[in-house]
Amino acid sequence: MAADKIPHFLPISASTARRWDKQILTQCLPAPDLDHLGIILVDEKSIGAGHQYMTVVINGETGEVLHLAEGKKKTSLESFFQKLSPQQIEKIKAVGIDRAGSYKSVIQQYAPTAQIIFDKFHIVSNLNTAIDEVRRAEWRNANTEDKQFIKGQRFNLLRNAHKLKDDQRDDLIETTTD
């Protein structure tokens, strides 16, 4: 339950609930296992309005949260690697990240032998953006008849090829053979 909902059920404030929650978690949760890291995942999580973020590092094999730090800058991830010994860092074989440059540079500095893997969501998003840019440029340069066709093909171009219906596939083939 969100902490701001607790006062509806119990006679305590949301801030008290958060403080108790943090205290209990600190006492009960064991320290993260930093000795058996092979794959780690790094991302930022929005924690509030106004572009407030937190950097999250997770063990990619177990799902265990290894590190939380305020912000999404280099220092947020550097503080994780600074907790690790050289032997622990050496065991990291792969790091999954989005396409943000700050995380990549930290990984290259602290774990240069780890393979950097960009997450699928951001790769597909970048590909869709590139396809849209090309489609828009072609539309601007097309004659009136071709503009109508191009305008109606956005989702056919972005859709997985194996999910196209026969008429959608025919439309795309017709365009490439004209």
N, C-alpha and C positions, 0 to 999 in steps of 0.2 A: 504494500500500500504506500502511496506517496505520503511523505511526511506532512504535507499541508492538509491531508484528509484526516489525520489522526485526531485532531481536536474535536471532530464531529462525533467520535466514538469514546474518547477518553478525556478526562479533565487535565490534559497537559498541552503545552504549546508545541507548535511544529518545530521550533528551535530546540526545545528540550528533547523531543523525539529524535531529532538528528544527532544531538550530542550523545544520547544514550546508545543510539545505533552505532555510532562511531566507536564509542567506548567498548561495547560488546564485541564488535568485529575485531578491534585491536587486541582484545583479550583472548578471543576464541580462535581466530584464524591463525593457522601456522604460517611461518614465513614462506614465501614462494621458493620452490625448488629451482635454484639457478645452476645446479650441477649437471642436469640432464637436458640441456637445450640442444635441439637439432634444428628445429624450424621455429622461428618466431614471426608473429604478425604485428605490424605497427599501423596504427590509424589514429585519427583524431576524432573526438566526439564533441558535438556541440553541447554545452552545459548551461546555456542561457542566451538571452537576447543580447544583441550588440556584439556579435562575433566573439563570444567567450568559448574557448575550447579547452579540451584536456587531451593530452597524448596518452594513448593506451597501448601497452605492450602485452601480448598474450602468447603463451606457449602454443604453437600451432599444432602440436600433437595431442596435448591434453586439454586445452582450453583454459588452463589456469591463468589468471591475471597475474602478471609478473611486476608490472610497474604502471603507476599513474602519475602524471605530472601536469601541472597547469600550463596551458598554452599549446601551441603547435609549432614552435620554433626549434632551432637546432638544440638549444640548451635543454629543452624538454626531453629529448631523446638521449642527449649526451649524458644526462644524469643517470639513465639506466645503464649505459655501457660503463660508466665510471664505478658502478657497484660491482661489476664483474671482474674476476681475475683473468689473466691472459689465458689460462687453461680453459676456463668457462667460455670465453669468447671464441677460442679455437674450435670448440665443438659445434658452434653455430654454422650449419651448412647452407641454410637458405633463410631469407627474410622477405616476407610478403609486405608490400607497401602500395600506397596509391602513387600517383605520378608527381607528388609534391617534391620539389628539388631539395628542400632542407633535410628531409629524412634520408634521402639517397646519399647526400654528401657525408652525413654523420656515419652511416653504415660503411661507406667506402673508407672512411678514416679509421674507425674503430674495429671493424670486422672485414678487412679487405678480401679475405678468402671466401666470405659468404656470398652465395649467389643471390642477386636481387631479383625478385619476381613481382611484377606489377599486377595488381588485382584486375580481374576480368571486367568488373563493372566500369572502371575508368578507361580501360582499353576500348571496350565497346562504345562507351560514351564519346571518346575521341574519334573513333571511326565514324560514328553517326554524324558528328559535327562536320567531318571532312566531306562525307557524302553530301550533306546538305549544302555545303559551300559550293561544291562542284555543280550540283543540280541547280542552284540559284544562278550561278554564272552562266550555265547553259541556257537557262530560261531567259536571262537578259539578252543573250545573243541570238535567240531563236526567232523564227518568223511566227506569225500569228497562229498558224495551224499547229506547229510544233510546241508552242507555249501551252496550248490546251492539253496536249499529251503529257508533257513534262510535269505540269502542275499536278496531274492526277497520279503520278508514279512514286511519290515520296515513300509511302508505306511499302510498296512493292520492292523498292530499293533497300529499305532498312530491314525488311523481314528476312528471317532465315530462309535460304533458298529451298530447303527441304519442306518448308511449311507453306510455300506458295501453292495456291489453287491453280488448276490447269489454265483458266482464263487469265490469271495474273501472270503466269509464266509466259503464255502466248503473247501478252502485251509487251513484256520485256524483250522477248525474242524478236517480235515485229520491229521494235525500235532499233535493235542492233543490226538488223539486216537491211534497213532502209538507207 
